[in-house]
Amino acid sequence: MAKKVFISAGGSGIGRCIAEAFLNNDYEVFVCDINAQSLEQFQRDYPKLHIHACDLAEPEQIKLMFAQAVQKLGHIDVLVNNTGISGPTIAADELSFDDWNTVINLNLNSTFLITQLAIPLLKQSGAGVIINMSSIAGRLGYPYRLAYSTSKWGLIGFTKTLSMELGADNIRVNAILPGAVDGDRVQRVLQARADVAHSSLEEVTQNALKNQSLKYFVNPKHIADLCLFLASDSGRSISGQILPIDGDKQCLS
């Protein structure tokens, strides 16, 4: 029987790359995302994919979506918490409370609620796996991105504590911390940083790579490969770990 995977924010970007990796390795996959158009295109590419469009900032929508996931999957073997928004690039004393709440609500609160709903189904699996997508900003300070960095640091404590609580149920919990991932999103982030610093995109890009050992952005397929490994029997003794995949990044500036 195919193992069952639930992936939040899986309609595009890293989430889609992770979902494709599981689909291509014969897992049954359910993804949710706010972008219905992206989900529909994804399902056209992979007709066996289960999809549900919803706003993960809304608890009631999460509950309705999860009921659909249970109906489609029956149980869950692997939960990938990939939800996250960057929030504004702005000085701490100019960050609005509404913007702070928006980031914390989506990046932390929705992840908590999805995980809480999934735990009984992961226990049914007998060997459940939770993978939380944190960030390099979850182990380093990140100037002008206070809300984002705080939320990603929060996922570290979330991961460590759940690993301790759920180990007796043979559920493994780990966090992946991507660095700057190649693609459209990193270009938008770098442009925002350039705007704040009154600098050029080229200069900010060079600076971003200057502070890491490997002088290139992360390939999202490598993140998907790490998810596959953690979900496999080869990763069965790995839990409570914080796993950077960032080219050995030393600082964010």
C-alpha positions as CSV (number, residue, x, y, z in Angstrom):
1,M,0.0,0.0,0.0
2,A,1.3,3.5,-0.9
3,K,2.3,5.7,2.0
4,K,0.2,8.8,2.5
5,V,1.7,12.3,2.5
6,F,0.1,15.7,3.4
7,I,1.9,18.8,2.3
8,S,0.8,22.3,3.2
9,A,1.4,25.2,0.7
10,G,2.3,22.6,-1.9
11,G,0.9,24.3,-5.0
12,S,4.2,25.9,-6.2
13,G,7.8,26.5,-5.3
14,I,9.5,24.3,-2.8
15,G,6.2,22.7,-1.8
16,R,5.4,21.6,-5.3
17,C,9.0,20.3,-5.7
18,I,8.6,18.2,-2.5
19,A,5.2,16.9,-3.6
20,E,6.5,15.9,-7.1
21,A,9.3,14.0,-5.4
22,F,6.9,12.0,-3.3
23,L,4.5,11.4,-6.3
24,N,7.4,10.2,-8.4
25,N,8.3,7.7,-5.6
26,D,4.8,6.2,-5.5
27,Y,3.4,8.0,-2.4
28,E,-0.2,9.1,-2.3
29,V,-0.1,12.9,-1.9
30,F,-2.6,15.6,-0.7
31,V,-1.6,19.2,-1.0
32,C,-3.3,22.4,0.0
33,D,-2.6,25.9,-1.1
34,I,-4.3,29.3,-1.2
35,N,-3.7,29.5,-5.0
36,A,-6.5,27.4,-6.6
37,Q,-5.1,28.0,-10.1
38,S,-1.7,26.6,-9.2
39,L,-3.3,23.5,-7.6
40,E,-5.5,22.9,-10.6
41,Q,-2.5,23.1,-13.0
42,F,-0.6,20.8,-10.6
43,Q,-3.4,18.2,-10.7
44,R,-3.5,18.4,-14.5
45,D,0.2,17.5,-14.5
46,Y,-0.4,14.7,-11.9
47,P,-4.0,13.4,-12.1
48,K,-3.6,11.2,-9.0
49,L,-2.8,14.2,-6.8
50,H,-5.3,15.2,-4.2
51,I,-5.8,19.0,-3.9
52,H,-7.7,21.5,-1.8
53,A,-7.6,25.3,-2.0
54,C,-7.9,27.2,1.2
55,D,-6.5,30.1,3.2
56,L,-4.3,28.7,6.0
57,A,-4.6,31.9,7.9
58,E,-8.2,30.9,8.7
59,P,-8.7,28.1,11.3
60,E,-12.1,27.1,10.1
61,Q,-10.8,26.7,6.5
62,I,-8.0,24.5,7.9
63,K,-10.5,22.3,9.7
64,L,-12.6,21.9,6.6
65,M,-9.6,21.2,4.4
66,F,-8.3,18.6,6.8
67,A,-11.6,16.8,6.8
68,Q,-11.2,16.5,3.1
69,A,-7.6,15.2,3.5
70,V,-8.9,12.5,5.9
71,Q,-11.6,11.5,3.5
72,K,-9.1,11.2,0.6
73,L,-6.2,9.6,2.5
74,G,-7.7,7.7,5.4
75,H,-4.6,8.2,7.5
76,I,-1.3,10.1,7.2
77,D,2.2,8.6,7.2
78,V,4.1,11.9,6.4
79,L,3.2,15.5,7.3
80,V,5.2,18.2,5.6
81,N,4.6,21.6,7.2
82,N,5.7,23.9,4.4
83,T,3.5,26.9,5.1
84,G,5.2,30.3,5.3
85,I,5.2,33.9,4.2
86,S,8.1,36.3,4.3
87,G,6.3,39.3,5.6
88,P,7.6,42.8,5.0
89,T,11.3,43.8,4.8
90,I,11.3,46.7,7.3
91,A,13.0,48.0,10.4
92,A,11.7,46.6,13.7
93,D,10.5,50.0,14.9
94,E,8.5,50.5,11.7
95,L,6.9,47.0,11.6
96,S,3.2,47.2,12.2
97,F,1.5,44.9,14.7
98,D,-0.9,43.7,12.0
99,D,2.0,42.7,9.8
100,W,3.7,40.9,12.8
101,N,0.4,39.1,13.5
102,T,-0.1,38.1,9.9
103,V,3.4,36.4,9.7
104,I,3.1,34.7,13.1
105,N,-0.4,33.5,12.5
106,L,0.4,31.9,9.1
107,N,3.9,30.6,9.9
108,L,3.3,29.3,13.4
109,N,-0.4,29.1,14.3
110,S,-1.5,27.4,11.1
111,T,1.4,24.9,11.5
112,F,0.3,24.2,15.0
113,L,-3.3,23.6,14.0
114,I,-2.5,21.3,11.1
115,T,-0.1,19.3,13.2
116,Q,-2.6,19.0,16.0
117,L,-5.2,17.6,13.6
118,A,-2.6,15.3,12.0
119,I,-1.2,13.7,15.2
120,P,-4.0,11.1,15.7
121,L,-3.6,10.0,12.0
122,L,0.2,9.8,12.3
123,K,-0.2,7.6,15.4
124,Q,-2.4,5.3,13.3
125,S,0.5,5.0,10.9
126,G,2.7,3.3,13.5
127,A,5.8,5.1,12.1
128,G,4.7,8.7,11.4
129,V,7.0,11.4,10.2
130,I,6.7,15.2,10.6
131,I,8.9,17.5,8.6
132,N,8.8,21.2,9.5
133,M,10.1,23.7,7.0
134,S,12.0,26.3,9.0
135,S,14.7,28.5,7.5
136,I,18.3,29.7,7.7
137,A,16.5,32.6,9.5
138,G,15.6,30.0,12.2
139,R,19.2,29.7,13.3
140,L,20.6,33.2,12.5
141,G,19.4,36.7,13.1
142,Y,17.9,38.4,10.0
143,P,17.9,42.2,10.0
144,Y,14.7,43.8,8.7
145,R,12.9,40.5,8.8
146,L,12.0,40.3,12.5
147,A,8.6,38.6,12.2
148,Y,9.8,36.1,9.7
149,S,12.9,35.2,11.7
150,T,11.0,34.9,14.9
151,S,8.4,32.6,13.4
152,K,11.2,30.3,12.0
153,W,13.0,30.2,15.3
154,G,9.6,29.2,16.8
155,L,9.5,26.2,14.5
156,I,12.8,25.0,16.1
157,G,11.2,24.8,19.6
158,F,8.1,23.3,18.0
159,T,10.1,20.6,16.4
160,K,12.3,19.8,19.4
161,T,9.3,19.6,21.8
162,L,7.1,17.5,19.5
163,S,10.0,15.1,18.9
164,M,10.2,14.5,22.7
165,E,6.4,14.2,23.1
166,L,5.7,11.9,20.1
167,G,8.8,9.6,20.2
168,A,6.9,7.0,22.3
169,D,4.4,6.8,19.4
170,N,7.2,6.1,17.0
171,I,6.6,9.5,15.3
172,R,9.8,11.3,14.1
173,V,9.9,15.0,13.9
174,N,12.6,17.1,12.2
175,A,13.1,20.5,10.8
176,I,14.7,21.5,7.5
177,L,16.3,25.0,7.3
178,P,16.7,26.0,3.7
179,G,19.0,28.9,2.8
180,A,18.3,31.1,-0.2
181,V,16.6,28.8,-2.7
182,D,17.0,29.4,-6.4
183,G,13.9,30.7,-8.1
184,D,11.5,33.7,-8.4
185,R,11.0,34.1,-4.6
186,V,14.7,34.6,-3.8
187,Q,14.8,37.3,-6.5
188,R,11.8,39.1,-4.9
189,V,13.4,38.9,-1.4
190,L,16.8,40.2,-2.7
191,Q,15.1,43.0,-4.5
192,A,13.2,44.0,-1.4
193,R,16.5,44.0,0.6
194,A,18.1,46.1,-2.1
195,D,15.3,48.6,-1.9
196,V,15.6,48.9,1.9
197,A,19.4,49.3,1.7
198,H,19.2,51.7,-1.3
199,S,21.5,49.3,-3.1
200,S,21.4,47.4,-6.4
201,L,20.1,43.9,-6.9
202,E,23.5,42.7,-8.1
203,E,25.3,44.0,-5.1
204,V,22.8,42.5,-2.7
205,T,23.0,39.1,-4.5
206,Q,26.8,39.1,-4.3
207,N,26.6,40.0,-0.6
208,A,24.1,37.1,0.0
209,L,26.6,34.6,-1.5
210,K,29.6,36.2,0.1
211,N,28.8,34.9,3.6
212,Q,28.5,31.2,2.6
213,S,31.0,28.5,1.7
214,L,29.2,27.3,-1.4
215,K,28.7,30.2,-3.9
216,Y,25.3,29.3,-5.3
217,F,21.7,29.2,-4.2
218,V,20.1,26.0,-3.0
219,N,18.4,23.8,-5.6
220,P,14.8,23.1,-4.4
221,K,15.2,19.5,-5.6
222,H,17.8,18.9,-3.0
223,I,15.3,20.0,-0.3
224,A,12.8,17.5,-1.8
225,D,15.5,14.8,-1.7
226,L,16.1,15.5,2.0
227,C,12.4,15.2,2.7
228,L,12.3,11.8,0.9
229,F,15.3,10.6,3.0
230,L,13.7,11.7,6.3
231,A,10.4,10.0,5.4
232,S,12.1,6.7,4.3
233,D,13.3,3.8,6.4
234,S,16.8,5.1,6.0
235,G,15.9,8.0,8.3
236,R,14.1,5.9,10.9
237,S,16.6,6.8,13.7
238,I,16.6,10.6,13.0
239,S,14.4,12.7,15.1
240,G,14.5,16.1,16.9
241,Q,17.1,17.3,14.4
242,I,17.6,20.7,12.9
243,L,19.0,20.2,9.3
244,P,20.3,23.2,7.4
245,I,20.6,23.0,3.7
246,D,22.1,26.4,2.9
247,G,25.6,26.1,1.4
248,D,27.1,26.7,4.9
249,K,25.7,30.1,5.5
250,Q,27.5,32.0,8.2
251,C,25.3,35.1,8.5
252,L,22.4,37.0,7.1
253,S,22.7,40.7,6.3
